[in-house]
Structures are given as structure tokens and as C-alpha cells.
Amino acid sequence: MNDSTRPDPQPFSRGLSVAVMTTVLYGAVLVAAYGIISVLTDRDVVSEPDAGPLVGIAMTGTALVIMFFAMLGGLRPDRARGLPVARALVTGLGVYLLSTLAGAVMYAIVTGRLPAFIVFLGNYLLSPFVISSGVIATLFILLLPVFRLVNSRAR
């Protein structure tokens, strides 16, 4: 068996590497998008003055974790080929809802007021920052066929 037809002995580690790199890229794109939206709308990402720095970190961290696992699952060799529309929609919706939920929980913890959870959730479900997180996540997962090519290329 020659080198070009031999199966990769470590497909998981290659998929893990690609998932980590695309997640880091997703984080960079999020930061850039947040900056552009903030400049265009003249608004802070988290506009509550008593929120502290952990609320934004919790929201972005949640989006990154969801993206990592969605990407890692989509790069598995046994996954169907083609455009992953369902995975993309579920990932985008998950980022949109769960990052907002994480921010609301963190805000309620930071402020010590349980009703703040509901108010934060209501205010940020329509935030352009949260919406852009979900849209960008959807676009990244729709690019899974390209990332699969990177994952399967010969060394």
C-alpha cells in the first residue's frame, strides 16, 4: 500500500486540530463583528453598567464551546457529505439562545437579583451582537465541506 492510499492513523487528532483552529477563527470573527457593530450602532456589547466583565465573557465562551463541538462533530469521518444545513441551523440557534441564557445567568449572579435574569434575557434576545453570533456560527458550519477538505488533505 503506498502513502497516498494508506488511511490516516490519527484522523481524530487532525479533526481536533481543525476544530480548534476554526473555533479560534470564529472567536476572532466574533470580536471583529462586535467591534464593527459597536461602532456602527454606538452601543456597548453589554450595555448594563453593573454587569461587569464576566457577562460578555460567559456569552462569548458559550458560543465558542458550542462552535467547537459542532465543528468537531461535523468533521467526523463517518458523517454524511454535502451541505450540513440542519447542523448549521441547530448550531446557530444554539449559539443564539444559549449564549443569551449564559449571559442572563451570569448577570443575575453578578447583580444578585433574580428578576435581572428575565430583564437581561428579554433585552438581549434582540441584540444585534447576539444575533450576529448565531448568524456567523451558522455560516461557519455551512463551510464544513471546506473544513473537511482541509482535514482530509494529504500531508
N, C-alpha and C positions, 0 to 999 in steps of 0.2 A: 504494500500500500504506500503510495507516495505521499509527500507532505500536503499536497493540495486536497486530497480526498480523505485524509485522516480527520476524525472528529476532534473537536477542541476538547482537551482534557479538563478544562476548567470553565465551562460555559457559565456557571453561576457567578464566578468572580468577575468575568467580563461583563455580565449583565449588571452586577452590583456596581462596577466602576462606571458604566454608562448611566445608571440610575442616579448615582451620586453626582456625577458631573452635570446631568440635565437638571437635577434639583438645585444645584448651586446656580446654574444659569437662570432657572426660574426665579430664584431669590433675587438675583441681580436685575432681572427684568421687572420684577415687582417693585424694587426700590426705585428704579428709574421711572416707572409708571406713576408711582406715588408722588415722586418729585414733580413730574410734569403736571399731573392733576392738581397738586397743591398750588403750583404757580398759576395755572390757568384759572382755578376757582377761588384763589386767595383764601384757602382754608387749610387747617391742620388735618393730618390724618386722623388723629384722635383729638377732638376739639374740647373735651371736658377738661377744665383746669385742674381738677382734683384727681385725675385718672392716674397720673404717674407714668413712668416709662414702661412698666410691665404689661400694660394692657395691649399696646401695639406689638410688643414682642410676642405675647401669647397668641395674638391673632395671626401674625406672620409665621410664627413657629408652627401653628396648627396647619396652615396652608402648605408649608414646606413638608411636613410629615405626611400629609395626605398625598402630595405630589410624588414623594419618594416611593411610597408603597404602591401607588397606581402605576408609576413608571416601572418599578421592579416587577410587578405582576404582569404588566404588558410585554415585558422583554423575555418572559419565559419561553423557551424553545417550543413547548407544546401548545402555545396559544395560536389561535387561528390567525392567518394572514389577512391582510386587507385593511380597510379603514376602520379604526376602532371607535365608531360613533357612540355606541352605548357606554363604553368605558369613559369616553371623553365627557359625555353629558353627566354621568354619575360623579365623576371627579370634579367637574366644575360646580355642580350643585352642592357636593360635599364641602368643597372649599368655601363656597359662599355661605352656607348655613353653619357649618361647624366652626369656622373662624370667627364668625359673628357671635356664636354661642360662647366660644372660649373667651372672647373679649368681654362679653357681658358678665360671665362668671368672675373673671379677674377684676372687673370694675366693681362688682358687688363686694368682693373680698377686700379690695383696696379701700373702698369708702366705708365699708361696714354697714351698708344699708341694703337690705334685700330688695326693696322696691326699685333700687337703682338698676338691678338686673333687667327688669321689664322695660324701663325707660331707655337704657342703653341698647337693648335688643331692638326696640322699635325705631330708634333713631338711626341705627347703623345698618339695618336691612336694606335701606335705600341709599346708602352712602356710595358715592362713585368709586371709592377706594376698595370697598368690599366687592362691589360688582366687577370691577376690573380684575381683582384677584381670581374670581371664578371664571371670567372670560379668558384670561391668559392661561389658566390651568386647562381649560377646555382646548385651547389652541395647541398647547404643548402636547397633550395626549393625542390630538389628531395628527401630530407629527411622529407618532410612534413608528410608522413604517420606515421613516428616515433614520430614527434612532436604532431600529432593528438592523438596518444596513450597517451602521457603524459598529454595532455589537457583533455582527457576523462576518465582518471583513477579515480577509486573511492577514496574518501578521508577517 
